Each structure stands twice: as structure tokens, then as C-alpha cells.
Amino acid sequence: MNRVQMYCTKACPYCQRAEQLLRKRGIRFEKIRVDLSKGKLREMLKRSRRDTVPQIFINDRHIGGYDELTRLDKRGQLMTFVEKKTKP
């Protein structure tokens, strides 16, 4: 299974929904709290070129936020991306 990372904050409802979806699918992921570290916020901005949370990466590929995550799931592509041996 590929590495899944989610930049998030504690109070963000979209972050909470993304986390629920990932857990529902049995996907292990790393939460990176940008509200606790300005360095992590800068890292997220540099990697995603976006300033909203959540920002989700699968195997270093930027997936996007909650909307993009749910679109992948509805199309049946989320698990394919997560389970691929190489970059999606």
C-alpha cells in the first residue's frame, strides 16, 4: 500500500470528513497538522500550491482536497491509487 498523507487542522470539518472516508476504506494515513506548525503549513503550501485544508497526497502525488478525494472514491479509483505499487 502506498503512503497517504493528509495536511489538516483540528477544527476543519472537511478534514474530519476526509479522515472518516479514509478510515472507512481501511486506508492508513499520516495526519500532518498545519495548525500546530508553521513549518508544516509552509511545506503544504509548497507541495500543493493551495492554502486550504485538507490537502491529500498518495505516494507523493497531490490528490487535492476533500472534494477530489470523494470524486476518486465515487469513481472507484481511490483504492486503485492507494494499492498501486508505483505512483498513481
ZIKASUL-V993744 format. One record per residue. N is the residue number from 1. RES is the residue in one small letter. SS is DSSP state (alpha for helix, beta for strand, coil for the rest). BURIAL is + if it has 24 or more other C-alpha atoms within 12 Angstrom, else -. Layout:
n = <N/N>
res = <RES/RES>
ss = <SS/SS>
burial = <BURIAL/BURIAL>
This chain:
n = <1/2/3/4/5/6/7/8/9/10/11/12/13/14/15/16/17/18/19/20/21/22/23/24/25/26/27/28/29/30/31/32/33/34/35/36/37/38/39/40/41/42/43/44/45/46/47/48/49/50/51/52/53/54/55/56/57/58/59/60/61/62/63/64/65/66/67/68/69/70/71/72/73/74/75/76/77/78/79/80/81/82/83/84/85/86/87/88>
res = <m/n/r/v/q/m/y/c/t/k/a/c/p/y/c/q/r/a/e/q/l/l/r/k/r/g/i/r/f/e/k/i/r/v/d/l/s/k/g/k/l/r/e/m/l/k/r/s/r/r/d/t/v/p/q/i/f/i/n/d/r/h/i/g/g/y/d/e/l/t/r/l/d/k/r/g/q/l/m/t/f/v/e/k/k/t/k/p>
ss = <coil/coil/coil/beta/beta/beta/beta/beta/coil/coil/coil/coil/alpha/alpha/alpha/alpha/alpha/alpha/alpha/alpha/alpha/alpha/alpha/alpha/coil/coil/coil/coil/coil/beta/beta/beta/beta/coil/coil/coil/coil/alpha/alpha/alpha/alpha/alpha/alpha/alpha/alpha/alpha/alpha/alpha/coil/coil/coil/coil/coil/coil/beta/beta/beta/beta/coil/coil/beta/beta/beta/beta/coil/alpha/alpha/alpha/alpha/alpha/alpha/alpha/alpha/alpha/coil/coil/coil/alpha/alpha/alpha/alpha/alpha/alpha/coil/coil/coil/coil/coil>
burial = <-/+/+/+/+/+/+/+/+/-/-/-/-/+/+/-/+/+/+/-/+/+/-/-/-/-/+/-/+/-/+/+/+/+/-/-/-/-/-/-/+/-/-/+/-/-/-/+/-/-/-/+/+/+/+/+/+/+/-/-/-/+/+/+/+/+/-/-/+/+/-/+/-/-/-/-/-/+/+/-/+/+/-/-/-/-/-/->
